[in-house]
Amino acid sequence: MRPNTVLRAWREGAQTIGAWLSIPSSLTAEQMAHTGYDWLCVDMQHGLIDYKDVVAMLTAISTTDTIPFVRVPWNDPATIMKVLDAGAYGVVVPLVNNKEEAERAVWAAKYPPAGGRSSGPVRASIYGGSDYTLHANEEIAVIVMIETAEGLANLDEILSVPGVDCAYMGPSDLAYAVGLQPTGDNTNPIHEAAVMQIYEACRRHKVAPGAHTSGLEFTNKWLKAGFQMVTLGSDMIAMRSKAAADLAASRAETKVTRIQGA
């Protein structure tokens, strides 16, 4: 089976940098994959992406060595199994609040006897190899998102569940959990303390700590803090920020202003 190089890196204590995909486009996914990220996550929760898009985007990513993950919209076994059958090498499960919910995510991602995943890796066996079902339980990453007050309170029991590989911090919902308004990257010390609470719990349980960011400043901040799965923005952010920066620089140098009504 094709190795999950990201999961193996986490197990060895190494750090990885990836990005979020929110645009429903196989071309965008392919361009991002060829950029050199360790992993890319196709976002079915807050992006504009449906299952057909996921299949096409995973196929595009597979033209590179970048490892494909999918954030499912909910902790739903049917959806988890379908994205894995499509070739995702890891699932990011949002809003995991307790041990039972973590166990449900693992159960859906693992073949028996470790779980209840149904056998039918339609595309996964093409991407992963003919021996996929023999080794998938060791190579598929289960990533739980910690982003609620209940999740924070139950960190140790969530991270003690066998098969949980990474706990990923979602900053906006985590802000709600600690009584703040969501701002994405957050400088509030209360928020930062909650992030580091997740990090320390991961270290206790030998689970990779992960952090979502919107850009370079916080990517570097959490990498320097020791997080192993760190997001460097998204396809939408990269496109918008590059276009805005170049446009502003051109207008500043040439003095060409935006036409009225445009």
Contacts in CASP RR format, 6 or more apart in sequence:
PFRMAT RR
TARGET T0000
AUTHOR 0000-0000-0000
METHOD contacts of the structure
MODEL  1
MRPNTVLRAWREGAQTIGAWLSIPSSLTAEQMAHTGYDWLCVDMQHGLID
YKDVVAMLTAISTTDTIPFVRVPWNDPATIMKVLDAGAYGVVVPLVNNKE
EAERAVWAAKYPPAGGRSSGPVRASIYGGSDYTLHANEEIAVIVMIETAE
GLANLDEILSVPGVDCAYMGPSDLAYAVGLQPTGDNTNPIHEAAVMQIYE
ACRRHKVAPGAHTSGLEFTNKWLKAGFQMVTLGSDMIAMRSKAAADLAAS
RAETKVTRIQGA
1 128 0 8 1.000
1 129 0 8 1.000
1 131 0 8 1.000
1 132 0 8 1.000
1 134 0 8 1.000
1 135 0 8 1.000
1 136 0 8 1.000
1 139 0 8 1.000
2 127 0 8 1.000
2 128 0 8 1.000
2 129 0 8 1.000
2 139 0 8 1.000
3 139 0 8 1.000
4 67 0 8 1.000
4 89 0 8 1.000
4 90 0 8 1.000
4 139 0 8 1.000
4 140 0 8 1.000
4 141 0 8 1.000
5 38 0 8 1.000
5 65 0 8 1.000
5 67 0 8 1.000
6 16 0 8 1.000
6 38 0 8 1.000
6 39 0 8 1.000
6 67 0 8 1.000
6 89 0 8 1.000
6 141 0 8 1.000
6 229 0 8 1.000
7 67 0 8 1.000
7 89 0 8 1.000
7 90 0 8 1.000
7 139 0 8 1.000
7 140 0 8 1.000
7 141 0 8 1.000
7 165 0 8 1.000
9 15 0 8 1.000
9 16 0 8 1.000
9 38 0 8 1.000
9 228 0 8 1.000
10 16 0 8 1.000
10 141 0 8 1.000
10 165 0 8 1.000
10 166 0 8 1.000
10 208 0 8 1.000
10 228 0 8 1.000
10 229 0 8 1.000
13 208 0 8 1.000
13 228 0 8 1.000
14 228 0 8 1.000
15 223 0 8 1.000
15 226 0 8 1.000
15 227 0 8 1.000
15 228 0 8 1.000
15 230 0 8 1.000
16 38 0 8 1.000
16 39 0 8 1.000
16 228 0 8 1.000
16 229 0 8 1.000
16 230 0 8 1.000
17 37 0 8 1.000
17 38 0 8 1.000
17 219 0 8 1.000
17 223 0 8 1.000
17 230 0 8 1.000
17 231 0 8 1.000
17 232 0 8 1.000
18 37 0 8 1.000
18 38 0 8 1.000
18 39 0 8 1.000
18 40 0 8 1.000
18 41 0 8 1.000
18 229 0 8 1.000
18 230 0 8 1.000
18 231 0 8 1.000
18 232 0 8 1.000
19 32 0 8 1.000
19 35 0 8 1.000
19 37 0 8 1.000
19 40 0 8 1.000
19 41 0 8 1.000
19 231 0 8 1.000
19 232 0 8 1.000
19 233 0 8 1.000
19 234 0 8 1.000
19 235 0 8 1.000
19 238 0 8 1.000
20 40 0 8 1.000
20 41 0 8 1.000
20 43 0 8 1.000
20 71 0 8 1.000
20 212 0 8 1.000
20 231 0 8 1.000
20 233 0 8 1.000
20 234 0 8 1.000
20 235 0 8 1.000
21 28 0 8 1.000
21 29 0 8 1.000
21 32 0 8 1.000
21 40 0 8 1.000
21 41 0 8 1.000
21 42 0 8 1.000
21 43 0 8 1.000
21 49 0 8 1.000
21 57 0 8 1.000
21 234 0 8 1.000
21 235 0 8 1.000
22 43 0 8 1.000
22 46 0 8 1.000
22 47 0 8 1.000
22 48 0 8 1.000
22 49 0 8 1.000
22 234 0 8 1.000
22 235 0 8 1.000
22 236 0 8 1.000
23 48 0 8 1.000
23 49 0 8 1.000
23 235 0 8 1.000
23 236 0 8 1.000
23 239 0 8 1.000
24 47 0 8 1.000
24 48 0 8 1.000
24 49 0 8 1.000
24 50 0 8 1.000
24 53 0 8 1.000
24 57 0 8 1.000
25 53 0 8 1.000
25 57 0 8 1.000
26 53 0 8 1.000
26 56 0 8 1.000
26 57 0 8 1.000
26 59 0 8 1.000
26 60 0 8 1.000
27 60 0 8 1.000
28 235 0 8 1.000
29 40 0 8 1.000
29 42 0 8 1.000
29 56 0 8 1.000
29 57 0 8 1.000
29 58 0 8 1.000
29 60 0 8 1.000
29 61 0 8 1.000
29 235 0 8 1.000
30 60 0 8 1.000
30 61 0 8 1.000
30 63 0 8 1.000
30 64 0 8 1.000
32 40 0 8 1.000
32 235 0 8 1.000
32 238 0 8 1.000
33 40 0 8 1.000
33 60 0 8 1.000
33 61 0 8 1.000
33 63 0 8 1.000
33 64 0 8 1.000
33 66 0 8 1.000
34 63 0 8 1.000
34 64 0 8 1.000
36 64 0 8 1.000
36 66 0 8 1.000
37 66 0 8 1.000
37 232 0 8 1.000
38 66 0 8 1.000
38 67 0 8 1.000
39 66 0 8 1.000
39 67 0 8 1.000
39 68 0 8 1.000
39 69 0 8 1.000
39 229 0 8 1.000
40 61 0 8 1.000
40 66 0 8 1.000
40 67 0 8 1.000
40 68 0 8 1.000
40 69 0 8 1.000
41 68 0 8 1.000
41 69 0 8 1.000
41 70 0 8 1.000
41 71 0 8 1.000
41 92 0 8 1.000
41 231 0 8 1.000
42 49 0 8 1.000
42 53 0 8 1.000
42 54 0 8 1.000
42 57 0 8 1.000
42 58 0 8 1.000
42 68 0 8 1.000
42 69 0 8 1.000
42 70 0 8 1.000
42 71 0 8 1.000
42 88 0 8 1.000
43 49 0 8 1.000
43 71 0 8 1.000
43 234 0 8 1.000
44 50 0 8 1.000
44 51 0 8 1.000
44 54 0 8 1.000
44 70 0 8 1.000
44 71 0 8 1.000
44 72 0 8 1.000
44 73 0 8 1.000
44 79 0 8 1.000
44 83 0 8 1.000
45 71 0 8 1.000
45 72 0 8 1.000
45 73 0 8 1.000
45 74 0 8 1.000
45 94 0 8 1.000
49 57 0 8 1.000
51 82 0 8 1.000
51 83 0 8 1.000
51 86 0 8 1.000
54 70 0 8 1.000
54 83 0 8 1.000
54 86 0 8 1.000
54 88 0 8 1.000
55 86 0 8 1.000
55 123 0 8 1.000
57 68 0 8 1.000
58 68 0 8 1.000
58 70 0 8 1.000
58 86 0 8 1.000
58 87 0 8 1.000
58 88 0 8 1.000
58 123 0 8 1.000
58 127 0 8 1.000
59 123 0 8 1.000
61 68 0 8 1.000
62 68 0 8 1.000
62 87 0 8 1.000
62 127 0 8 1.000
67 89 0 8 1.000
67 90 0 8 1.000
68 87 0 8 1.000
68 88 0 8 1.000
68 89 0 8 1.000
68 90 0 8 1.000
69 88 0 8 1.000
69 89 0 8 1.000
69 90 0 8 1.000
69 91 0 8 1.000
69 92 0 8 1.000
69 141 0 8 1.000
69 143 0 8 1.000
70 83 0 8 1.000
70 86 0 8 1.000
70 88 0 8 1.000
70 90 0 8 1.000
70 91 0 8 1.000
70 92 0 8 1.000
71 91 0 8 1.000
71 92 0 8 1.000
71 93 0 8 1.000
71 94 0 8 1.000
72 79 0 8 1.000
72 80 0 8 1.000
72 83 0 8 1.000
72 91 0 8 1.000
72 92 0 8 1.000
72 93 0 8 1.000
72 94 0 8 1.000
73 79 0 8 1.000
73 94 0 8 1.000
74 94 0 8 1.000
74 95 0 8 1.000
75 93 0 8 1.000
75 94 0 8 1.000
75 95 0 8 1.000
75 96 0 8 1.000
75 101 0 8 1.000
75 104 0 8 1.000
75 105 0 8 1.000
76 108 0 8 1.000
77 104 0 8 1.000
77 107 0 8 1.000
77 108 0 8 1.000
77 116 0 8 1.000
80 91 0 8 1.000
80 93 0 8 1.000
80 105 0 8 1.000
80 108 0 8 1.000
80 109 0 8 1.000
81 108 0 8 1.000
81 109 0 8 1.000
81 117 0 8 1.000
81 118 0 8 1.000
83 91 0 8 1.000
84 90 0 8 1.000
84 91 0 8 1.000
84 109 0 8 1.000
84 117 0 8 1.000
84 121 0 8 1.000
84 124 0 8 1.000
84 136 0 8 1.000
84 140 0 8 1.000
85 120 0 8 1.000
85 121 0 8 1.000
85 122 0 8 1.000
85 123 0 8 1.000
85 124 0 8 1.000
86 122 0 8 1.000
86 123 0 8 1.000
86 124 0 8 1.000
87 121 0 8 1.000
87 123 0 8 1.000
87 124 0 8 1.000
87 127 0 8 1.000
87 128 0 8 1.000
88 124 0 8 1.000
88 140 0 8 1.000
89 139 0 8 1.000
89 140 0 8 1.000
89 141 0 8 1.000
90 109 0 8 1.000
90 140 0 8 1.000
90 141 0 8 1.000
90 142 0 8 1.000
90 143 0 8 1.000
91 105 0 8 1.000
91 108 0 8 1.000
91 109 0 8 1.000
91 140 0 8 1.000
91 141 0 8 1.000
91 142 0 8 1.000
91 143 0 8 1.000
92 143 0 8 1.000
92 145 0 8 1.000
92 168 0 8 1.000
93 105 0 8 1.000
93 142 0 8 1.000
93 143 0 8 1.000
93 144 0 8 1.000
93 145 0 8 1.000
94 145 0 8 1.000
94 147 0 8 1.000
95 145 0 8 1.000
95 147 0 8 1.000
95 148 0 8 1.000
95 173 0 8 1.000
96 102 0 8 1.000
96 105 0 8 1.000
96 144 0 8 1.000
96 145 0 8 1.000
96 146 0 8 1.000
96 151 0 8 1.000
96 158 0 8 1.000
97 148 0 8 1.000
97 150 0 8 1.000
97 151 0 8 1.000
97 154 0 8 1.000
97 158 0 8 1.000
98 150 0 8 1.000
98 151 0 8 1.000
98 154 0 8 1.000
98 157 0 8 1.000
98 158 0 8 1.000
99 154 0 8 1.000
99 157 0 8 1.000
99 158 0 8 1.000
99 160 0 8 1.000
99 161 0 8 1.000
101 158 0 8 1.000
102 144 0 8 1.000
102 157 0 8 1.000
102 158 0 8 1.000
102 159 0 8 1.000
102 161 0 8 1.000
102 164 0 8 1.000
103 161 0 8 1.000
105 142 0 8 1.000
105 144 0 8 1.000
105 164 0 8 1.000
106 114 0 8 1.000
106 115 0 8 1.000
106 142 0 8 1.000
106 161 0 8 1.000
106 162 0 8 1.000
106 163 0 8 1.000
106 164 0 8 1.000
107 115 0 8 1.000
107 116 0 8 1.000
107 117 0 8 1.000
108 115 0 8 1.000
108 116 0 8 1.000
108 117 0 8 1.000
109 115 0 8 1.000
109 117 0 8 1.000
109 140 0 8 1.000
109 142 0 8 1.000
110 116 0 8 1.000
110 117 0 8 1.000
110 137 0 8 1.000
110 140 0 8 1.000
110 142 0 8 1.000
110 163 0 8 1.000
111 117 0 8 1.000
111 119 0 8 1.000
111 133 0 8 1.000
111 136 0 8 1.000
111 137 0 8 1.000
114 137 0 8 1.000
114 162 0 8 1.000
114 163 0 8 1.000
119 133 0 8 1.000
121 132 0 8 1.000
121 133 0 8 1.000
121 136 0 8 1.000
124 132 0 8 1.000
124 136 0 8 1.000
125 132 0 8 1.000
125 133 0 8 1.000
141 165 0 8 1.000
141 166 0 8 1.000
142 163 0 8 1.000
142 164 0 8 1.000
142 165 0 8 1.000
142 166 0 8 1.000
143 165 0 8 1.000
143 166 0 8 1.000
143 167 0 8 1.000
143 168 0 8 1.000
143 210 0 8 1.000
143 229 0 8 1.000
144 158 0 8 1.000
144 164 0 8 1.000
144 166 0 8 1.000
144 167 0 8 1.000
144 168 0 8 1.000
145 167 0 8 1.000
145 168 0 8 1.000
145 169 0 8 1.000
145 170 0 8 1.000
145 173 0 8 1.000
146 152 0 8 1.000
146 155 0 8 1.000
146 158 0 8 1.000
146 167 0 8 1.000
146 168 0 8 1.000
146 169 0 8 1.000
146 170 0 8 1.000
146 174 0 8 1.000
146 198 0 8 1.000
147 169 0 8 1.000
147 170 0 8 1.000
147 172 0 8 1.000
147 173 0 8 1.000
147 174 0 8 1.000
147 177 0 8 1.000
148 173 0 8 1.000
148 174 0 8 1.000
148 176 0 8 1.000
148 177 0 8 1.000
149 177 0 8 1.000
149 178 0 8 1.000
151 158 0 8 1.000
151 177 0 8 1.000
152 174 0 8 1.000
152 177 0 8 1.000
152 178 0 8 1.000
152 194 0 8 1.000
152 197 0 8 1.000
152 198 0 8 1.000
155 167 0 8 1.000
155 197 0 8 1.000
155 198 0 8 1.000
155 201 0 8 1.000
156 201 0 8 1.000
156 204 0 8 1.000
156 205 0 8 1.000
158 164 0 8 1.000
158 167 0 8 1.000
159 167 0 8 1.000
159 201 0 8 1.000
159 202 0 8 1.000
159 204 0 8 1.000
159 205 0 8 1.000
159 207 0 8 1.000
160 205 0 8 1.000
164 207 0 8 1.000
165 207 0 8 1.000
165 208 0 8 1.000
166 202 0 8 1.000
166 207 0 8 1.000
166 208 0 8 1.000
166 209 0 8 1.000
166 210 0 8 1.000
166 228 0 8 1.000
166 229 0 8 1.000
167 198 0 8 1.000
167 201 0 8 1.000
167 202 0 8 1.000
167 207 0 8 1.000
167 208 0 8 1.000
167 209 0 8 1.000
167 210 0 8 1.000
168 210 0 8 1.000
168 211 0 8 1.000
168 212 0 8 1.000
168 229 0 8 1.000
169 195 0 8 1.000
169 198 0 8 1.000
169 209 0 8 1.000
169 210 0 8 1.000
169 211 0 8 1.000
169 212 0 8 1.000
170 211 0 8 1.000
170 212 0 8 1.000
171 182 0 8 1.000
171 183 0 8 1.000
171 184 0 8 1.000
171 185 0 8 1.000
171 186 0 8 1.000
171 191 0 8 1.000
171 195 0 8 1.000
171 211 0 8 1.000
171 212 0 8 1.000
171 213 0 8 1.000
172 182 0 8 1.000
172 183 0 8 1.000
172 184 0 8 1.000
173 182 0 8 1.000
174 186 0 8 1.000
174 191 0 8 1.000
174 194 0 8 1.000
174 195 0 8 1.000
175 181 0 8 1.000
175 182 0 8 1.000
175 183 0 8 1.000
175 184 0 8 1.000
175 186 0 8 1.000
175 188 0 8 1.000
175 191 0 8 1.000
176 182 0 8 1.000
177 194 0 8 1.000
178 190 0 8 1.000
178 191 0 8 1.000
178 194 0 8 1.000
179 190 0 8 1.000
180 186 0 8 1.000
180 188 0 8 1.000
180 190 0 8 1.000
180 191 0 8 1.000
184 214 0 8 1.000
185 213 0 8 1.000
185 214 0 8 1.000
185 215 0 8 1.000
185 217 0 8 1.000
185 218 0 8 1.000
186 192 0 8 1.000
195 211 0 8 1.000
195 222 0 8 1.000
196 225 0 8 1.000
198 209 0 8 1.000
198 210 0 8 1.000
199 209 0 8 1.000
199 225 0 8 1.000
199 226 0 8 1.000
199 227 0 8 1.000
201 207 0 8 1.000
202 208 0 8 1.000
202 209 0 8 1.000
202 210 0 8 1.000
203 209 0 8 1.000
208 228 0 8 1.000
208 229 0 8 1.000
209 226 0 8 1.000
209 227 0 8 1.000
209 228 0 8 1.000
209 229 0 8 1.000
210 222 0 8 1.000
210 227 0 8 1.000
210 228 0 8 1.000
210 229 0 8 1.000
210 230 0 8 1.000
211 218 0 8 1.000
211 222 0 8 1.000
211 227 0 8 1.000
211 229 0 8 1.000
211 230 0 8 1.000
211 231 0 8 1.000
212 231 0 8 1.000
213 219 0 8 1.000
213 221 0 8 1.000
213 222 0 8 1.000
213 230 0 8 1.000
213 231 0 8 1.000
213 232 0 8 1.000
213 233 0 8 1.000
214 233 0 8 1.000
214 234 0 8 1.000
214 237 0 8 1.000
215 232 0 8 1.000
215 233 0 8 1.000
215 237 0 8 1.000
216 232 0 8 1.000
219 230 0 8 1.000
219 231 0 8 1.000
219 232 0 8 1.000
219 233 0 8 1.000
222 230 0 8 1.000
223 230 0 8 1.000
250 256 0 8 1.000
251 257 0 8 1.000
251 258 0 8 1.000
END
